[in-house]
Amino acid sequence: MRCYLVYAIIGVSIFSSSCKKDNKTLPIITTNEITGITTNSAISGGNISSDGGAKVTERGVCWDILSNPSTASEKTLTGNGIGSFTSNITNLMSDTKYYVRAYATNSEGTSYGDEVSFTTSPVLMASLTTTVDSISAHSIYAGGNITSDGGSTVTSKGVCWSTNNNPTINENKTSDGTGEGVYASFISGLSSNTKYYLRAYATNEVGTNYGNEIEVVLWLDQPGPQISDNSGNIYNTVRIGNQYWMKENLKTITYNNGATIKTTSTADLNIYSETNPKYQWAYKGDESYVDTYGRLYTWYVVNDSRGICPVGWHVPSDEEWHTLIEYLDSSAMLVAVAGIESYNAGGMLKETGTEHWLSPNSGATNGSGFIALASGARKNGTTSVSWSPIGEISAWWSATERDTYYAWDRAIDIGTYATQYTNYNLVYKDYIRKSWGFSVRCLKD
């Protein structure tokens, strides 16, 4: 309360006094609408239209998950004075409803604007790109794992790919359903020897999230390292998928410890009755064939612990042969009759032309770079020894035995190996007596 004494002399001296009350009040403030909502932040603010007659010393917004937040709740400090201001609300929980009020403080106390509310966005889902399996020269299996939907249903998921880094769903993609969890994606129509970048993706109402990036190349007919065996023979190799194969049949006459691999006469029948015959031959005993076609070995040589492949290489197992065949022909399948494994891969393996295959050698492309030549085979029976003709068949051992007397092999022919078939491009999986003489192709460890 302030009092003033007023004297006025208008002809007559008059004395008067009056007292006037101080009218300070709380500030007048409004709360701005919420903008810029994310999973953990938002933007608000206020407008102070009157300071109530006393300077605004503090202003900002306050918020809580309960209604009517106050400065005892979480708050911002956004300067002083009247007028408009903006405040960033941070450190929020995702997918949560918050209540907000702007506030202003002067000497008379704190006033609040009207209450507004908003809900933070759900988080983007957590996704992971799973390992890629190359199943053929032009297609792969990939996939992802959505470990969290971020509080919002996953409406689409799959794998996207490109020849450029960081592929998105605006490029190539698969569509593999909805919801959380592990899923598989089949991608086809890819080009060999081309680097692709893949990422799993998942989309919810917030947007699209991507998993880690994986690079993949579907290798075909790519040169590998040059290697040599213990006998000094040099071999070229080829990368097919994730495998490295020799492009030529093995020629060695020694084990890796330097011991000689024995041989015997081309017509020797005693081998059939031996329990562990370890022999090698040039085709029909003619060394002039070796440089082109390699040597023929009994399975017992293949299985010898001393090793016959160059160091760091080995005789492929039945499973590793299957990996090769399936890679070249993703429709590869086992058929009971004659153990046919694939209808198409033979052409991808065979050398083209008729220099080393009998005419017409239909369907041969050598698209793999394997360069299979019709190197023949030695068939040892109880009463005779016969030789499958060069030009008609190529047969290779696997390291996998079937039983005491037989082991698994792979063979390509022109219709004579299994006479009920005349397809030049079949690859046969069969089991053959271990004392027969077959070719060997080595595979990198």
DRENMIDREN-759755 format. One line per field, with one value per residue (C-alpha): residue number from 0; x, y negated, z. Coordinates in pm, 1 decimal, decimal comma, padded with zeros to 6 digits, m for minus. Each point is the difference from the previous one (the first is absolute). Layout:
// DRENMIDREN-759755
pos	NUM_...
u	X_...
v	Y_...
w	Z_...
This chain:
// DRENMIDREN-759755
pos	0_1_2_3_4_5_6_7_8_9_10_11_12_13_14_15_16_17_18_19_20_21_22_23_24_25_26_27_28_29_30_31_32_33_34_35_36_37_38_39_40_41_42_43_44_45_46_47_48_49_50_51_52_53_54_55_56_57_58_59_60_61_62_63_64_65_66_67_68_69_70_71_72_73_74_75_76_77_78_79_80_81_82_83_84_85_86_87_88_89_90_91_92_93_94_95_96_97_98_99_100_101_102_103_104_105_106_107_108_109_110_111_112_113_114_115_116_117_118_119_120_121_122_123_124_125_126_127_128_129_130_131_132_133_134_135_136_137_138_139_140_141_142_143_144_145_146_147_148_149_150_151_152_153_154_155_156_157_158_159_160_161_162_163_164_165_166_167_168_169_170_171_172_173_174_175_176_177_178_179_180_181_182_183_184_185_186_187_188_189_190_191_192_193_194_195_196_197_198_199_200_201_202_203_204_205_206_207_208_209_210_211_212_213_214_215_216_217_218_219_220_221_222_223_224_225_226_227_228_229_230_231_232_233_234_235_236_237_238_239_240_241_242_243_244_245_246_247_248_249_250_251_252_253_254_255_256_257_258_259_260_261_262_263_264_265_266_267_268_269_270_271_272_273_274_275_276_277_278_279_280_281_282_283_284_285_286_287_288_289_290_291_292_293_294_295_296_297_298_299_300_301_302_303_304_305_306_307_308_309_310_311_312_313_314_315_316_317_318_319_320_321_322_323_324_325_326_327_328_329_330_331_332_333_334_335_336_337_338_339_340_341_342_343_344_345_346_347_348_349_350_351_352_353_354_355_356_357_358_359_360_361_362_363_364_365_366_367_368_369_370_371_372_373_374_375_376_377_378_379_380_381_382_383_384_385_386_387_388_389_390_391_392_393_394_395_396_397_398_399_400_401_402_403_404_405_406_407_408_409_410_411_412_413_414_415_416_417_418_419_420_421_422_423_424_425_426_427_428_429_430_431_432_433_434_435_436_437_438_439_440_441_442_443_444
u	00000,0_00140,4_m00133,5_00035,1_m00062,2_m00141,8_m00024,8_m00187,7_m00051,5_m00281,7_m00093,3_m00033,1_00254,1_m00131,9_00167,8_m00076,4_00161,3_m00061,4_00143,1_00022,0_00043,5_00290,7_m00175,8_00275,7_m00135,8_00121,2_00114,3_m00246,5_00129,1_m00126,2_00146,7_00101,7_m00115,2_00243,7_00208,5_00303,3_m00104,8_00253,1_00057,8_00171,1_m00057,2_m00245,8_m00018,9_m00232,3_00022,9_m00228,6_m00095,1_00006,1_m00238,2_00031,6_00258,4_m00263,2_00188,3_00312,9_00288,4_m00021,8_00315,3_m00052,5_m00197,7_m00021,6_m00216,3_m00053,0_m00121,3_m00097,9_m00176,7_m00265,9_m00238,4_00068,9_00379,9_00174,0_00348,9_00051,7_m00020,8_00247,1_00041,1_00201,2_00151,7_m00040,8_00114,3_m00212,1_m00228,7_m00322,3_m00068,7_00015,3_00255,3_00073,1_00112,8_00142,3_m00139,1_00250,8_00082,6_m00351,3_m00113,9_m00122,4_m00365,7_m00103,8_m00264,9_00125,6_m00177,7_00160,1_m00055,9_00194,9_00091,8_00119,6_00127,1_00015,9_00018,5_m00364,1_00044,9_m00035,5_m00284,2_m00070,3_m00142,9_m00267,3_00089,4_00075,2_00089,3_00182,4_00132,5_00357,4_00059,5_00068,7_00362,1_00105,7_00022,2_00332,0_00094,2_00297,0_00107,1_00072,0_00275,5_m00032,8_00004,2_00095,6_m00211,1_00073,3_00195,7_m00301,1_m00199,3_00049,2_m00179,3_00025,8_m00233,9_m00026,3_m00099,3_m00229,5_00070,1_m00240,1_m00289,7_00065,9_m00348,9_m00166,9_m00093,2_00244,7_m00205,9_00262,6_00340,7_00250,4_00342,3_00099,5_00304,4_00196,3_00338,6_00047,5_00057,6_m00291,7_m00281,0_m00353,9_m00351,3_m00016,9_00236,0_m00030,8_m00173,1_m00181,8_m00325,5_m00001,5_m00306,5_m00057,1_00077,5_00307,0_00240,3_00233,6_m00087,1_00160,9_00019,3_00061,8_00169,4_00033,9_00102,4_00341,1_00304,5_00312,1_00329,3_m00184,0_00022,1_m00338,5_m00081,9_m00288,6_m00186,1_m00298,3_m00278,2_m00310,3_m00271,0_m00240,7_m00203,0_00311,9_00183,4_00245,3_00300,7_00288,8_00227,1_00374,1_00135,1_00142,1_00200,1_m00036,4_00149,8_m00122,4_00331,6_00015,4_00299,2_00236,4_00373,1_00141,6_00361,9_00240,3_00112,7_00239,4_m00004,7_00281,9_00099,0_00054,9_m00313,2_m00148,8_m00378,3_m00226,5_m00297,9_m00338,5_m00231,9_m00359,4_m00216,6_00193,6_00203,7_00331,8_00040,5_00287,1_m00082,3_00188,7_00003,1_00271,4_00322,5_00219,4_00185,1_00112,3_m00163,6_00073,2_00273,7_00182,6_m00092,9_m00087,9_m00358,1_00030,6_m00130,1_m00071,1_m00072,3_m00302,4_m00156,8_00084,5_m00297,0_00158,8_m00110,3_m00360,8_00088,0_00241,1_m00132,8_00184,3_00128,9_00178,6_00078,8_00002,0_00005,1_00030,1_m00300,8_00064,3_00359,1_00075,9_00190,6_m00078,1_m00352,4_00108,3_00078,5_m00352,4_m00215,3_00194,0_00031,4_m00251,8_00016,5_m00164,1_m00201,9_00249,3_00258,6_m00250,3_m00056,9_00367,6_00104,5_00319,4_m00211,5_00017,5_m00132,7_00229,2_00049,2_m00301,7_m00224,8_m00196,2_m00215,6_m00356,6_m00258,9_m00334,6_m00156,4_00252,1_m00076,0_m00367,1_00073,6_00163,2_m00282,5_m00269,7_00178,9_00009,2_m00357,4_m00224,4_m00261,6_00243,7_m00172,9_00055,1_m00194,2_m00005,2_00074,0_00374,2_00053,1_m00048,3_00078,2_m00053,5_m00155,3_00199,6_00332,3_00186,1_m00004,2_00141,9_00289,2_00088,5_00247,4_m00170,1_00066,1_00094,1_00375,4_m00034,0_m00366,2_m00171,2_m00231,7_m00236,5_00079,2_m00335,8_m00060,4_00362,6_00082,1_00280,4_m00171,6_00162,8_00357,3_00038,5_00107,5_m00112,7_00160,6_m00117,2_00299,3_m00139,1_00021,5_00150,2_m00260,0_00146,6_m00211,9_00047,6_00065,6_00103,9_00119,2_m00172,1_00052,5_m00283,7_00089,7_00164,6_m00246,6_m00305,2_00033,3_00167,7_m00017,9_00151,2_00028,4_m00138,9_00173,6_m00319,3_m00040,8_m00336,4_00104,3_00290,9_00021,5_m00153,1_00052,4_m00199,6_00099,2_m00121,6_m00008,1_m00102,7_m00044,6_m00174,9_m00259,6_00209,4_00055,4_m00369,1_m00133,9_m00361,3_00094,8_00147,6_00026,5_00345,4_m00034,4_m00086,9_00225,7_m00026,0_00053,0_00081,2_00193,8_00283,0_00227,9_00304,5_00243,2_m00114,1_00216,7_m00159,1_00127,1_00056,7_m00069,2_00135,1_m00184,3_00158,8_m00021,9
v	00000,0_m00336,8_m00331,6_m00341,8_m00345,1_m00248,0_m00371,6_m00223,5_m00369,4_m00125,3_m00313,3_00191,2_00224,9_00358,4_00310,1_00343,1_00347,6_00326,6_00358,9_00225,6_00383,0_00176,7_00230,9_00261,8_00338,8_00332,8_00004,7_00089,9_00290,9_00243,4_00338,9_00067,1_00309,6_00289,3_00048,0_00201,5_00315,0_00286,5_00311,9_m00195,4_m00370,1_m00272,4_m00377,3_m00233,2_m00343,3_m00285,0_m00363,8_m00240,2_m00284,2_m00178,4_00009,3_m00101,8_m00314,8_00179,9_00129,6_00365,0_00152,9_00355,5_00162,7_00330,4_00309,8_00281,9_00352,8_00325,1_00326,1_m00121,9_m00285,9_m00354,9_00002,0_m00270,1_m00138,4_00280,9_00235,6_00011,0_m00344,9_m00222,3_m00340,9_m00229,9_m00347,7_m00278,0_m00283,9_m00008,1_00115,1_00328,6_00272,8_00352,5_00294,9_00336,2_00282,9_00286,9_00332,5_00132,7_00359,5_00134,9_00070,4_m00187,4_m00266,1_m00324,4_m00307,9_m00342,0_m00352,7_m00317,5_m00193,1_m00348,4_m00122,6_m00352,2_m00142,1_00087,4_00369,2_00242,0_00019,3_00276,9_00010,0_00235,7_00370,3_00182,0_00364,4_00213,1_00355,3_00069,9_00214,8_00371,7_00090,7_00147,6_00375,3_00170,4_00209,0_00214,7_00130,1_00371,1_00187,9_00040,8_00351,1_00019,4_00275,5_m00054,4_m00215,8_m00230,7_00024,6_m00005,5_00045,8_m00288,6_m00132,3_m00189,7_00008,6_m00264,7_00004,1_m00283,1_m00166,2_m00329,1_m00007,5_m00008,4_00297,5_00083,9_m00029,2_00115,7_00163,5_00157,1_m00056,3_m00278,6_00004,6_m00207,1_m00021,4_m00317,4_m00039,3_m00045,3_00147,5_m00111,6_00123,4_m00243,4_00233,1_00380,7_00176,0_00311,7_m00003,0_00259,1_m00068,7_m00196,9_00016,1_00075,6_00294,3_00176,7_00018,8_00129,2_m00174,4_00157,0_m00230,2_00106,3_m00148,5_m00116,9_m00030,0_00204,3_m00170,9_m00315,9_m00145,7_m00048,4_m00178,0_00138,1_m00124,8_00137,2_m00253,6_m00036,9_m00265,0_m00118,4_m00318,0_m00197,3_00090,9_00255,4_00128,9_00193,6_00271,9_00025,7_00004,9_00320,4_00029,9_00301,3_00104,3_00305,8_00112,6_00197,0_00087,0_m00226,2_00084,8_00139,2_00047,7_00218,5_00302,4_00294,3_00357,0_00200,8_00136,5_m00351,3_m00022,2_m00350,2_m00053,4_m00291,2_m00048,0_m00168,7_m00160,7_00120,8_m00148,9_00027,5_00297,1_00015,6_00301,6_00127,3_m00051,1_00319,5_00358,9_00101,0_00140,3_00077,3_00329,2_m00074,8_m00057,9_m00321,8_00169,1_00088,6_00371,4_00139,9_00094,9_00348,0_00105,8_00336,0_00144,8_m00126,4_00348,0_00099,9_00189,5_00051,8_m00346,4_00113,0_00242,7_m00230,2_m00161,5_m00329,8_m00043,7_m00332,9_m00056,9_m00262,5_00031,4_m00204,9_00079,6_00354,3_m00037,2_m00264,1_m00290,4_m00224,2_m00041,1_m00133,1_m00358,8_m00051,5_00237,0_00055,6_00336,2_00252,8_00106,2_00260,0_m00141,6_00145,3_m00248,1_m00280,9_00110,2_00041,1_m00216,4_m00105,0_m00214,1_m00040,8_m00352,1_m00303,4_m00128,7_m00210,7_00197,0_00323,8_00253,5_m00136,5_00178,8_00110,1_m00304,4_m00236,1_00146,7_m00060,0_m00363,1_m00049,5_00164,9_m00186,8_m00331,2_00052,2_00123,9_m00102,0_00249,0_00286,4_00300,6_00365,1_00249,4_00365,3_00141,0_m00009,7_m00252,3_m00299,8_m00313,2_m00276,0_m00049,1_m00304,6_m00035,5_00233,7_m00253,9_m00263,9_00233,5_00139,8_m00141,1_m00112,3_00148,5_00351,2_00006,4_00187,8_00106,8_00203,4_m00187,4_m00175,0_m00088,1_m00178,7_m00258,9_m00034,0_m00359,2_00030,9_m00297,9_00092,9_00010,5_00354,9_00140,0_00360,0_00224,7_00351,4_00170,3_00354,0_00248,2_00338,1_00262,0_00292,5_00316,9_00359,1_00134,8_m00300,9_m00357,3_m00247,4_m00367,8_m00248,9_m00184,0_m00337,6_m00236,3_00162,0_m00042,4_m00197,2_00140,7_m00128,7_00147,2_m00164,6_00051,5_00152,2_00375,1_00172,7_00323,4_00243,4_00054,3_m00308,3_m00377,3_m00290,3_m00165,6_m00255,4_00065,0_m00166,8_00196,9_m00003,9_00259,8_00314,3_m00017,9_00054,0_00131,2_m00082,9_m00366,2_m00177,1_m00350,1_m00145,6_m00231,5_00226,7_00022,9_00341,1_00080,3_00368,0_00239,7_00194,6_00279,1_m00154,6_00197,9_m00174,9_m00270,7_m00346,7_m00354,7_m00240,4_m00371,2_m00177,0_m00270,2_m00277,4_00044,5
w	00000,0_m00103,8_00153,6_m00157,0_00154,3_m00243,4_00064,3_m00234,3_00041,7_m00209,1_00171,1_00324,9_00144,2_00000,0_00145,7_m00143,2_00000,8_m00194,6_00006,0_m00316,6_00012,9_m00210,4_m00257,8_m00074,4_m00115,5_m00133,7_m00361,1_m00274,1_m00211,8_m00262,1_m00103,2_m00359,2_m00185,5_m00009,0_m00315,4_m00106,4_00182,8_m00012,8_00202,9_00279,2_m00056,6_m00099,7_m00040,4_00189,6_00159,1_00097,0_m00034,6_00295,0_m00084,2_00336,4_00276,6_00258,6_00083,9_00115,5_m00205,5_m00110,9_00139,8_m00119,1_m00276,8_m00185,0_m00023,3_00245,4_m00072,8_00162,5_m00077,8_00247,9_m00063,3_00125,2_m00003,2_00200,9_00041,3_00249,6_m00299,6_m00287,5_m00151,0_m00230,1_00078,2_m00297,6_00101,0_00147,8_m00096,1_m00197,4_m00355,1_m00184,7_00068,3_m00114,4_00211,9_m00097,0_00208,5_00015,9_00167,6_m00046,9_m00009,7_m00333,0_m00066,2_00318,8_00063,6_00159,1_00137,9_m00051,2_00133,5_m00062,9_00315,0_00095,8_00335,6_00138,5_00353,3_00055,9_m00078,6_m00293,4_m00245,4_m00256,3_m00344,9_m00113,7_00000,5_m00325,9_m00048,7_m00256,6_m00042,1_m00101,4_m00307,6_00029,0_m00058,6_m00331,4_00024,5_00059,0_m00304,1_m00097,9_m00339,6_00028,8_m00179,8_m00375,8_m00147,5_m00367,0_m00148,7_m00366,4_m00240,5_m00036,4_00323,6_00375,5_00327,8_00243,0_00268,1_00323,6_00363,6_00148,1_00371,0_00088,2_m00178,8_00182,6_00146,9_m00340,4_m00219,2_m00276,6_m00317,2_m00247,7_00007,7_m00234,4_m00154,0_m00238,3_m00222,3_m00247,4_m00167,1_00207,3_00373,4_00239,8_m00211,8_00082,8_m00065,2_m00290,7_m00188,7_m00015,0_00287,9_00111,1_00195,9_00275,8_00211,5_00317,9_00371,6_00207,2_m00011,3_m00241,6_m00369,1_m00319,7_m00336,2_m00339,2_m00250,3_m00362,0_m00332,8_00124,0_m00223,9_00061,8_00092,6_00109,3_00349,6_00163,5_00324,8_00207,0_00305,5_00185,1_00045,2_00214,3_m00014,4_00269,9_00039,9_00087,9_m00317,9_m00135,1_00187,0_m00158,1_00129,4_m00045,2_m00354,7_m00150,2_m00321,6_m00227,5_m00333,6_m00188,3_m00143,3_m00321,6_m00219,9_00192,7_m00006,8_00322,6_00110,8_m00193,4_00203,1_m00030,8_00131,2_00155,4_m00341,9_m00134,6_m00215,0_m00032,8_00008,5_m00074,7_00229,9_m00015,6_00252,2_m00020,9_00271,3_00324,8_m00121,2_m00183,8_m00230,6_m00211,4_m00368,3_m00088,0_00120,7_00243,8_m00151,6_00300,2_00042,8_00357,2_00335,4_00180,7_00203,8_m00322,1_m00002,2_m00341,8_m00082,8_m00144,2_m00338,2_m00158,5_m00340,3_m00185,3_00007,0_00357,9_00151,2_00340,6_00105,9_00037,6_00277,4_00180,3_00316,7_m00038,3_m00357,4_m00034,8_m00366,0_m00272,9_m00379,2_m00311,6_m00219,8_m00137,0_00119,6_m00264,8_00160,3_m00297,4_00137,6_00339,9_m00091,6_m00135,4_00204,7_00321,4_00172,1_00131,0_00365,5_00221,5_00287,7_00246,6_m00129,6_00047,1_00359,1_00089,5_00294,9_m00181,8_m00234,2_m00376,1_m00052,7_00021,8_00353,2_00099,3_m00233,5_00038,7_m00179,7_00026,2_00210,6_m00137,5_00167,6_m00160,0_m00342,2_00067,9_00092,1_m00340,3_m00193,1_00188,5_m00050,0_m00374,9_m00011,7_00289,2_m00119,7_00068,5_00150,8_00070,1_m00209,0_00102,6_m00346,2_m00071,7_00280,3_m00227,2_00195,9_m00252,3_m00339,7_m00098,2_00177,5_m00234,0_m00279,8_00234,8_00085,8_m00342,0_m00245,5_m00319,4_m00341,9_m00105,9_00051,9_00330,4_m00017,6_m00269,3_m00231,5_00037,9_00365,3_00016,4_00268,5_00110,3_00100,1_00258,4_00162,4_00331,3_m00131,1_00136,0_m00340,9_00038,9_m00263,2_m00086,4_00161,4_00015,9_00288,9_00092,9_00100,3_00187,1_00012,5_00113,4_m00349,3_m00205,1_m00000,8_m00228,2_m00075,1_m00043,6_m00320,1_m00001,5_m00162,3_00163,5_00376,2_00273,1_00353,8_00326,2_00346,7_00308,6_00333,6_00142,4_00017,8_m00018,5_00170,3_00019,0_m00376,2_m00160,7_m00000,9_m00144,2_m00325,9_m00254,7_m00372,8_m00325,9_m00321,4_m00336,4_00089,2_00045,1_00375,9_00064,5_m00328,4_00078,5_m00029,1_m00300,2_00142,2_m00054,9_00298,4_00288,8_00301,7_00161,6_00363,4_00031,5_00220,1_m00163,3_00117,9_00165,3_m00218,6_m00319,4_m00151,1_m00007,7_m00044,0_00290,3_00023,3_00306,2_00198,6_00203,3_00379,0
